Amino acid sequence: MSGGKVTLTIDGIDIEALPGETIWSAATRNGIRIPHLCHNPEPGYRADGNCRACVVEVDGERTLAASCIRNVEPDMRVATASTRARASQRMIFEMLMADQPERGRSHDPDSRLWRWADELGLASSRLPCGQTGDRDDSHPAMSVFRDACIQCTLCVRACREVQVNDVIGMAHRGYRSRIVFDCDDPMGESTCVGCGECVEACPTGALVESALVDRDGVASAMQLEETHSVCPYCGVGCQLTFLTRDDCIVAAKGRNGPANRNRLCIKGRFGLDYVHHPDRLLRPLLRRADAPKDEAGDIDPANPLTHFREASWDEVLEAAAAGFRDIRARSGPRALAGFGSAKGSNEEAYLFQKLVRTGFGSNNVDHCTRLCHASSVAALLEGIGSGAVTAPFTAVEQADVIVVIGSNPTENHPVAATFFKQAAARGAKLIVMDPRGTALGRHATHMLKFRPGTDVAMLNAMLHVIVTEDLWDEDYVERNTENFENLRTHVTRFSPEAMAAVCGVDSGTLREVARLYANAGAAIIFWGMGVSQHVHGTDNVRCLIALAAITGQIGRPGTGLHPLRGQNNVQGASDAGLIPMMYPDYQPVDQAEAHERFEKAWDTRLDSQSGLTVVEIMHAIHAGEIRGMYIMGENPAMSDPNLSHARAALARLDHLVVQDLYLTETARYADVVLPASAWPEKTGTVTNTNRQVQMGRPALKPPGDAKPDWWILCEMANRLGLDWRYRAPRDVFEEMAALMPSLANIGWDRLAQQDSVTYPCDDANHAGQDIVFGDGFPRPGGRIRLVPATPSPPDELPDSEFPLVLCTGRQLEHWHTGVMTRRAQVLDQREPEAVAFLCADELEQIGTAPGDLVRIATRRGMIEIAVRCDNSVPPGMVFVPFCYAEAAANLLTNPALDPDGRIPEFKFCAARVSAVSTEAGAGARQ
C-alpha cells in the first residue's frame, strides 16, 4: 500500500486501487473490461454478485471470484480473461442465452446480455432451451417478458433501493421462482408508480418500454437519435435524453445529472408525447369578427376555427402589437400587463419581462411563482436576503434529521423524494408534517398530521421548546442573527401544551420533535405549497427560518432551508425578473441604484413603481384599469383562484394575446393566438430548485408554422418600437450574465460543455456552491433577521353551511393545469378523469361510494366530480387536484391574499360535499 492506496496486478498491469474498492471497479477504472449483468455501475446501485458473469481468477485461490463484490487486497494478482475465467464467463452466458428468445425475435437485441455475448464470441447456446415465461402488458408504458428474465434482481434493487418504492420482489421457490409485482399482481394493477427505473436497469429486455416493441414483443427496428436535455416538468430538473425518430419523441432515458443521477419519474420518462398531440397549434390565429368573447369560453381546442381564422405571422404580429400600441396611447403604460412562463427558458423569461418593462412601459409582469412560492420568497428575502434555497435536496445525504412540511414530494417531486427515502433507509430521522398523510409518511420516524391552517401554532410550539429548554445555538445566534430577544420573548407564549389544542398534535410529540431537530448534528427543512399557499404563508416561512437560524442549522453540509420549487423553471424565471417588484436578480424596481442600472443597460425610461401581481391584475381588469394583456405559456383561466372571476376578467379585456402550444382555457379568450415551441423544441437554459443552471437542447423542430418563443418575443418587441437584435438564445444569456451577479462565471460555452453549473459560482473552474451562507447572509450586517409570527386563522373557516375544508394540489401523473400531462397518452391513461379524495368516514356520512359523483360547493362555485376513498385525507377535509378542466378546483378556491407574498389561499376554504343521485334524499355533508 502507498498513500492509503492498494497496489495490485490485474491482467499483468500494476494498478492502484482505493481501500474497499472492488476488483471490477478498479479494473474498469483502468480500462480493463469484465463482463457483467447483475451489476449496474450507476449511482444508487449496490453490487449483488448473483449472476457470476463477472468471475475472475485470483492467484492462489481455488475458486473464481465474483469481481463486482470481491474487494481488492494488497499484492493481489488477478486474471480477468484467463482460460479458466473466460471458460466460466462463456458458460454462464450460454446457460442464460439458452432460456432467451432467439436474438432475431428478442425484446431488446441491444441489451447488455447480447452485447456481452458478442464480445465473448457467442452467437448461440449449445444448451437446450428451458421453460419460457409469461408476458404482462397490463401497464400502459412498460411490458414484462419473463421469458427473458435471468433473475439478476437488478429490477428489485432499482425499485427497492434506488427509487425506494418496494413494488418488485422475488417470489416462489426453486425453478418456480420469479420476479413479481406486489403480491404477484399484474404490473398495471400493482402499486407501481411508473418511474421506469426497472426498465432502465434490466440487462436482458425482460422489462422494456412498450413503445420500443411491436405487438409480438419483438424489438422494433428503429434507429433512434439522442438529444441530451432537461425534463420539462417539476423543479427537480432531471437531466434526460430524448430518443427520437422521424422528428418524433419515441422514448426518454435518465442521465447522470446532479439532481437525478439517472432517475426519472413517470412524467419525465413516459409523459413527453404531449408535443405530438393533435390539439397542437400549427398556425397563427386571429379571432373572427363573428365570434365575440364570452365568459364561458366554450371552444373546442381541437377545432379552433369555429372562433378564429388562420393568418400569416406578419398579420398576427402586427395585429397583436397594434392592439398594445393603441391601449398604451389611449390609457397609458399601466393599462397593459403580461404573464410570463415558468415552463420556458431563462432567456425567454428575461425577454418577456424586458418587453413588458420597456415595450409596455410598466412593471405589471408576473408568473406562476405568485401562485406557489411567493410567500416563501417574501420571507426569505426579508429574513435571509435571498429567495433561493440554501442547500440542494441532495444535502439530505449528510443530514441526521430531515423535516418535510406542507409538501408531498412522492407525487410532486418524485425524484427528490427518492433521496429522502434513501436517507431514511440509512437511518436519518425523517419528520413529515402535513394535514394529509402523504406516501412519504411511510418512511418517517414522526408523522405529524396537524390541523389545516395551524402551521404557525405548531412551529411556535417547537420554537418555545428550543428557547425555554436552552437548545438554541448561543454562539451561532450571537454571530449570525438579529432580533433574537424579540423572538425569544414572543414564543414563550406558545407552549406545546397550549398549542396542542390548536394544531391537534399532542404536546409530547411537539417537544420530542423540537428536541430532535435542535440536537441534530445536521438538520434540513423542506417545504411546499402546503406551507406557502395560505394567507399566513409568509408567517409560516418566518417560523421555519427562525427554527433553522436559532439552532445554527444553515450553511453546513446536511443543513438548510429548501422550498421545493414547483415548475421546471420557476426558480430561473424569478431570477430573471419575471416578477412585478423586482428586476433580474431581485433588484427592487423602486431602488434608485437598480432603477438607474437597468435604464442604462436597456437604454429606456423605466417605471419605478412596483407592478401588479397575478390576482391583482385580475381585479384591475374588472376595475377597468388593465385593458390589454400578453400571456405566454401561462393558463390563468385554470390556475387563478375563483376562476369565475378570473375568466370574466379575461373576457373583458380589450386586447388579449396568448402565446402557447394549444388553445388552452386561457387562449379561448384571446384576440390573437401565437403558436409557440414546446420544451423539447427549445435551445436555452433553466434553473432548478437546487440553483443548478442547466442546458436544454432541441430534439425536435416546432411543428407547422409554430415558432421559437424567443423569436416571437423579438418580433413583438420590434413592432412595439424597440430595437432588439438578438440572433439566438445565446445572445440573451450573455446579456443576462452581464446584469445578473448570480450568473457570474457561468458562461454559455461552459454550460454547453458541462450541462449544469450551480450558482453562485466563484470562478470559471468552480463547480458552484451547493451550500451557501456559511459565512454570512446577503443582508445589511450579514445577519439573518428573525421575525416573530403570531398564529392567525385562515381567511374563511368551515361553518354549518360549508362544514369541510377544501384543499387543492397536484397528482403524480398530472402537472399544474394539465395542459401538457392530459395530452400525454400514458399519463392520461393512468388518471383519465377528474377525481376528489375523501376518507371513508366522510364518504359514509355523505352516503356515497368510491367512483360515484359528488357535488363540491363553496361560496364561489360548484363542481361535480368522481370521488375516491383515501384515508390519508383527514376527516373534515376534501382534496381536489386542480388539473381537470371539466371539474376545475379553482372555481371553488378563495382568492384571499397573504399580505406580504400576495399569494392566494389555495390550501384552505370552507366547502360542502353532497352526493349526486337521482334518488330522493341524496346525502350531503352538513
Summary of the structure (lengths in Angstrom):
residues: 926
radius of gyration: 28.9
end to end distance: 76.7
largest distance: 92.9
contacts: 3466
relative contact order: 0.11
helix: 35%
strand: 19%
